C-alpha cells in the first residue's frame, strides 16, 4: 500500500510536470534512484549509529555542496522528517 501510494503520487507529479514544462520526468524512478543511493551509503558506512549523519552529507554531495553545513543539515532534517512520516503511516495502518 505504501509504495502504491508513492507510485500514484509520482505518476501525478510526472504528468503535471510533463504537461506544464514539456520535459518528461519520471519522479518514481528518481525516488527509487535516490533511495538506492542513500541505502548504498548506509551500507558502506554501517558503523555509524545515526543514519542522518550519513544521509545529510550524502544529500549535500548529490547537490554538489558537500562543504556547505546548511545543505548537510537540510539533508539530515529531510531524512528525519521522512522517517517520521513513514513511522506515523506504519503506526496508522493495521496489518492483517
SETOR-572668 format. One record per residue (C-alpha): x, y, z. Coordinates in steps of 0.5 Angstrom, whole numbers, padded with zeros to 4 digits, always signed. Layout:
<atoms>
XYZ/...
</atoms>
This chain:
<atoms>
+0000+0000+0000/+0006+0005+0002/+0009+0004-0005/+0003+0004-0009/+0001+0011-0006/+0008+0013-0007/+0008+0011-0014/+0001+0014-0015/+0003+0021-0013/+0010+0020-0017/+0005+0019-0023/+0001+0025-0022/+0007+0029-0021/+0011+0027-0027/+0004+0028-0031/+0003+0035-0029/+0011+0037-0030/+0011+0034-0037/+0004+0038-0038/+0007+0044-0036/+0014+0044-0038/+0014+0040-0044/+0020+0036-0040/+0019+0029-0038/+0021+0027-0031/+0020+0020-0028/+0019+0022-0021/+0018+0015-0018/+0025+0013-0022/+0028+0019-0019/+0026+0017-0012/+0028+0010-0013/+0035+0012-0015/+0036+0017-0009/+0033+0011-0004/+0038+0006-0007/+0044+0012-0007/+0042+0013+0000/+0042+0006+0002/+0049+0004-0001/+0052+0010+0003/+0048+0007+0009/+0051+0000+0008/+0058+0003+0006/+0058+0006+0013/+0055+0001+0017/+0058+0003+0024/+0055+0010+0024/+0049+0010+0030/+0046+0016+0027/+0043+0015+0020/+0042+0022+0019/+0050+0023+0020/+0051+0019+0013/+0045+0022+0010/+0046+0029+0011/+0053+0029+0008/+0051+0024+0002/+0045+0029+0000/+0050+0035+0000/+0055+0031-0004/+0049+0030-0009/+0047+0037-0009/+0055+0039-0010/+0055+0043-0004/+0059+0038+0000/+0062+0043+0004/+0056+0047+0006/+0054+0046+0013/+0047+0048+0012/+0046+0044+0006/+0048+0038+0010/+0044+0040+0016/+0038+0041+0011/+0039+0033+0008/+0039+0031+0015/+0033+0034+0017/+0029+0032+0011/+0031+0025+0012/+0029+0025+0020/+0022+0028+0017/+0021+0023+0012/+0023+0017+0017/+0018+0021+0022/+0013+0021+0016/+0014+0013+0015/+0013+0012+0022/+0007+0015+0023/+0004+0012+0017/+0006+0005+0019/+0003+0006+0026/-0003+0008+0023/-0004+0002+0019/-0007-0004+0021/-0003-0010+0018/-0007-0016+0018/
</atoms>
